[in-house]
Amino acid sequence: MSGHSKWHSIKHKKMAQDARRGKIFTKIIRELMVAAKIGGPNPDVNPRLRMAIEKAKSVNMPNENIQRAIKKGSGEEGGVNYEQVTYEGYGPGGVAIFVEVLTDNKNRSASEIRSIFSRHGGNLAGAGSVAWLFERKGLISIKKENVEEDKLMSIVIDSGAEDMKIEKDTYEVITDVENFENVKKAIEKNNISIENASITYIPKNTVHLEGKEAEHLLKLLDELEESDDVQNVYANFDISDELLEKV
């Protein structure tokens, strides 16, 4: 299993836990506001907003909360002005880490992110230092039990997907950003249930970690994810299945 797939699995599991606590609502509301601000309030012509709405619905966010966030972002109602910021750095074992942030106070966020890295044996680096190690792609995860491999392969390749990988109990369909919506719609048109679909960063290569280094890295990534300002964390690592099960 690739390092990306393992971290993706960890994040998906954590999102489900955070949804039960309501914690993830804060992050999704920020994403709704920024998406509406940048691309307008109509999800039919704003793919980023459409994806944010789908994520909000997947964690059972009330529709009135969704609409309120969109109105605030588009300027129909007063709201906080969030900015997009990225941070790059290295964790234990030299693992590259790329962090996407939405914040109303860049100084506060920078201080918090730097402190988290330092506490867990990592360090921030300059802009562009690790971004080149990742590729922006569409990623669609589907449970194996939902469809036969040959059928899914035919659908996604015909609709423009770049690749399909088998990861334990799931299929992972990889697309370029431009074809993401086409591939996703083709899967849905065939009544195949999608577990998760997102535009993400996939590492070009991974660093394998074991023991204490792996544990320290997972604690660093987990604390970054816990920050309200942090929207997404990407890292180019690989760990054993035993460690993954402990997360």
N, C-alpha and C positions, 0 to 999 in steps of 0.2 A: 504493500500500500504506500502511495507516495506521501511525502511530508505534507504537501498541500492538503491532500485528502484527509489526513489525520487531524490537522488543525481545523479544517472545515467541519469535520465531525464534532470536534470539541466545541466549536462555536455554535453549531446548530443545537447541540445538547444544552449548552448554557443558555441559549436564547429561549428554549422551552422552559427552563427553570426560571429565568428572569420574567418571562411572560406570566407565570403563575404568581409571582410577587408583584407584578405591575411595574417593575423597575424599568423594563424596556420601553414603556410608553414615553418616557422623557426623551430618549434617543430618537424614536420614530417621529415624535412631534417636531423636533428640530429638523429632521430630514424633510418632513412635509412642508415646513415653512420655507426652507431654503430652496427646495425643488420648485415650489410655487413662485417664489421670488425670482428665480432665474429663468424659468420656462413658462410662467403663467399658470393660472388656476385650472386650465382645462386638461385633464389627463389624456384625452383623445389625441392631443397634439404635443403632449409633454411626457415622453417615456419615463423620465426620472420620477416624476410625480406619480405616474401610473404604478411603478414598481413600489414606491413608498406606500401608496394606498393598499396594494396587495399585501405588503408586509404588515401593515396596521390591521387589516382584516384577519390575517393569519393568526394574530395573537388576541383576537376578539376585542380590539379597541372600538368603543362606541362610535357610531357614525357622526354624532354631534361633535365629538372630540376631533375627528378627522377633518370635518368641514371647518371647524373653528381655526384649526392650525393652518389650513389652506388660505382662509380669509386673512389671517394675520400675516402670512407670508406674502400674499399678493397685494397687501396694503389696504384691503377693505376694512380691516379692523387694526387698531394699534397693537403692536407687538415688539418683542425684543429683536434687535438686528444681529443675526448670527453670521459669522464669517467662516469660510472654509480655510483650514490650515493643515499642512502636512508636516510630520516630523519623521526623521530618519535616524536610525542608530543601529547599534550592535548589542546583542545579548550574550549570555554565557556561551562559550564555544565558538564565538565569532558569527553567530547566527544573525543574518540581516533582518531588521524589523522596520516596517513601513506603517505609519500610523496616520489615519485620517481623522480630523477633528472638526467639529462645528462648535464655535464658541462666541460668547459675547464679550470676552475679555482675554485677548491673546497673551498678555503678560502673565495672568493667572494660569492659563493652560500650559504655557511654556515651562513655568516653574514647577507645576505639578508633574508634567511628563518627565522632566529632567530628574526630579526627585525619585520617581518610580524606577527609572532606569538605574539610578545610582544605588538604590536600596537592594537591587537584585543582581548586582555585578555586571550591569550593562552601562552603555554610555551613548549620549546623543552624538550625531555626526552632522556634517554640513549638508545642505540641500544638494540632491543629486548623487549622494555617496552610495546609496543602496537602491534607489528607484530603478536603476538600469537592470537590476537582477530580477525584476518582475515584469510580466506581460499582462496587460489589461484584456480580459476575456469574459465571455459569457459562460456561466456554469449552471447546468441543470441536472439535479439529482433525482433519480427515480428508483423506487424500491424494485428489486428483482421480481418480487411476487406479483407486481402489477402488469408485467408484460414479458413476452418472450424476447430473448436477445436478438434473434434474426429480424423479427418484426420491427423492433425499435431501431435497430441499425439501419434498416431500409428507409424508415421514415425520416430519421435525422440526417442521413447523408443526402437524401433527395431534397431536403429542405435547406441544405447549405451548411450543415455542421462541419467542423474541422476534424473532430475526433470523438470517439466514444470509448471509455475505459470501464473495466469491471473492477469494483472495489468492494470486496466482501459481499455484503447483502444489497449493494446498490450499483446502478449504472451511473456514470458521470459523463454527460454530454458537454463537450467544449465547443464554443463557437467564437467567431470574431464578434466584436461589439455590434457591428452593423447588421449581422444576421441573427442576433440573439432573439429578437421578437418573432421573426419568421419561423425559426426552429421551435420556439416555445408554443406558438399558435398551432403548428403542425402536430405537435405531440398532443395538445389539448383537443384538437379536432378529432383525434382518434380515440378520445375518451380514456386517455392514459393519465392516471393521477401523478402529479409532480410533487415530490417531497419538498424541494427547495429550488429556487431559481434566482440568480443574481448576477450582476456585473461585478467582477472581482479581479484581484491581482493574483496571478499564478506564478510561482517562482520558476526560473529557468533551470535551476539546480538546487539541491538541498544539502544541508549539513547534518550528518547523523550524530545524535547525542545519546549518551547512556548515563545511568547513575545520577549523581548529585547535579551534574551540569544540566541534565534534562529536567530534573525537578526544579532547579532554580529558574530555568527558562520558563517553564510552565507557570510558575508563581509570578514571574515578571509579566507575561502575557495576560494572565488572569487579572492582575491588578490594573493593567492598562484598560482592559475591557470593562472593569468596574467603574471607571471614571465616567461621569455623566457627559463630559465634553467629547470623549472618544466615540466615534461612530464605527470604525473598522480598524482591525489590526491584522497585518499580513507578515508572515515570517517564513523563511526558507529552511525549515528543519525537518528531520525525520527522527522518530523515536520508536521504541519497541511497543508491540501491542500490549504487553503487560503494563507498561507505564500509562498507556492510553486508557486502559480500563480503570485506573485509579482516579482519573480526573473526574 
